Amino acid sequence: MTDPRAMVQTMITLASASLGLVAALAWNEAIKATLAKLGLGEDLAGLYTYAILATLIAIIVLALLGRLSAKLGGQAAFEREAEG
């Protein structure tokens, strides 16, 4: 029999991943539109600027999440129990 907690955890994980993808795509479009307004649209300088901005945003978000995880003791809110 399937553990209901494991099923809920899986649903939360899938929802988080898909919502994260939607947010990433929204940021992608926002950054592209901003660069286009600044005249750095599709040229090489614009592509490098976009890549650097995306990398910096990823580093900042991951650093903040790492700090939050450390404050919480490094444990996930939901832990999958070993199936036995």
C-alpha positions as CSV (number, residue, x, y, z in Angstrom):
1,M,0.0,0.0,0.0
2,T,1.3,3.5,-0.9
3,D,2.1,5.8,2.0
4,P,-0.1,8.9,1.7
5,R,2.7,11.1,3.1
6,A,5.1,9.9,0.3
7,M,2.4,10.7,-2.3
8,V,1.9,14.2,-0.9
9,Q,5.6,14.8,-0.8
10,T,5.9,13.7,-4.4
11,M,3.1,16.0,-5.4
12,I,4.7,18.9,-3.6
13,T,8.0,18.2,-5.3
14,L,6.4,18.0,-8.7
15,A,4.4,21.2,-8.1
16,S,7.5,23.0,-6.9
17,A,9.5,22.0,-9.9
18,S,6.8,23.0,-12.4
19,L,6.1,26.3,-10.7
20,G,9.9,26.9,-10.6
21,L,10.1,26.3,-14.3
22,V,7.2,28.7,-14.9
23,A,8.9,31.4,-12.8
24,A,12.2,30.8,-14.6
25,L,10.5,31.2,-18.0
26,A,8.8,34.5,-16.8
27,W,12.2,35.9,-15.6
28,N,13.7,34.8,-18.9
29,E,11.2,36.9,-20.9
30,A,11.5,39.8,-18.5
31,I,15.3,39.9,-18.7
32,K,15.2,39.6,-22.5
33,A,12.7,42.4,-22.8
34,T,14.8,44.6,-20.5
35,L,17.9,44.0,-22.6
36,A,16.0,44.7,-25.8
37,K,14.9,48.1,-24.3
38,L,18.5,48.8,-23.4
39,G,19.5,48.1,-27.0
40,L,21.3,44.8,-26.1
41,G,18.7,42.4,-27.6
42,E,20.0,39.7,-29.8
43,D,23.6,40.7,-30.4
44,L,26.5,39.0,-28.8
45,A,26.9,41.6,-26.1
46,G,23.2,41.1,-25.2
47,L,23.6,37.3,-25.0
48,Y,26.6,37.6,-22.8
49,T,24.9,40.2,-20.6
50,Y,21.9,37.9,-20.3
51,A,24.0,34.9,-19.4
52,I,25.9,36.9,-16.7
53,L,22.7,38.2,-15.3
54,A,21.1,34.7,-15.2
55,T,24.2,33.3,-13.5
56,L,24.2,36.1,-10.9
57,I,20.5,35.6,-10.1
58,A,21.0,31.8,-9.8
59,I,24.0,32.3,-7.5
60,I,22.1,34.8,-5.3
61,V,19.0,32.6,-5.1
62,L,21.0,29.4,-4.3
63,A,23.0,31.3,-1.6
64,L,19.8,32.5,0.0
65,L,18.3,29.0,-0.1
66,G,21.5,27.6,1.4
67,R,21.4,30.0,4.3
68,L,17.7,29.2,4.9
69,S,18.5,25.5,4.8
70,A,21.3,26.0,7.3
71,K,18.9,27.9,9.6
72,L,16.4,25.1,9.4
73,G,19.1,22.5,10.3
74,G,19.7,21.4,6.8
75,Q,16.6,19.2,6.8
76,A,13.7,19.3,4.3
77,A,10.3,20.2,5.5
78,F,9.1,16.8,4.3
79,E,11.2,13.7,4.6
80,R,10.5,10.5,2.8
81,E,10.4,7.6,5.1
82,A,12.3,4.5,4.0
83,E,9.9,2.1,2.4
84,G,10.2,-1.3,4.0
